[in-house]
Amino acid sequence: MVKIDSGPVEAADKFSDTKKDKWHLLLIAKRSFLAYRLEYDCRCLIEFCEEAEAVYSDLGFSSAEEMIREGYELDPIEIDLAVAWLRHNQPGEAIGLDAVKAKVAEARVNPLPKNGEVGNGRSCDNITATKSRGTDTTYTLRRLARDAPDMLDKIESGELSVNQAAIQAGIRKKPTAFEIALKASKKLSRDEIQILIKELQKHEPRNA
């Protein structure tokens, strides 16, 4: 059972545990918290942005990106980079947003070696040596800088996220509907899963 908090709101409170008539107050609390917190520790962005995906329409925004920009007063592109980096690296210590914002610029001046260059004046550095290839944001950006540099412009302009750019460039595969649903289901509560099962039972399965 979800416990709904009826007391004063704090930035650490979840929207799902707070009465809807206090959501705007909670948004303000989270915005104030982020204004000073991100300078030295941006790890909370993962949770805050996941919440934005779930509640943006109820708060009157057209998208999670708009909620991040207008509600949290943050740059959605910078935040997209930060969240991607945090998810893949899972730092155990505090890390500021500025430490993540530099990754696109770093990728521009330090793309991955072209095929055949390793061992011919260029080395395979610790990014690939750690075998973080494919999902690591730094690796992805550097590969885009090498193979599809125009995609970096689209990331910086806000046209594409890092993941979308990687998919368009053929570096990553677009997830299937099943993969998306499976990932989303892991965030559901037991009660929500039971509701989902009942809804699925109402639908006829489509042919594969």
ABEGO torsion letter per residue (X at the ends): XBBBBABBBBAABBAAABBAAAAAAAAAAAAAAAAAAAAABAAAAAAAAAAAAAAAAAAGBABAAAAAAAAAGBBAAAAAAAAAAAAAAGBABBBBAAAAAAAAAAAAABBBBBBGABGBGBBBBAAAAAGABGABAAAAAAAAAAABAAAAAAAAAGABBAAAAAAAAGABBBBBAAAAAAAAAAABBAAAAAAAAAAAAABBBBBX
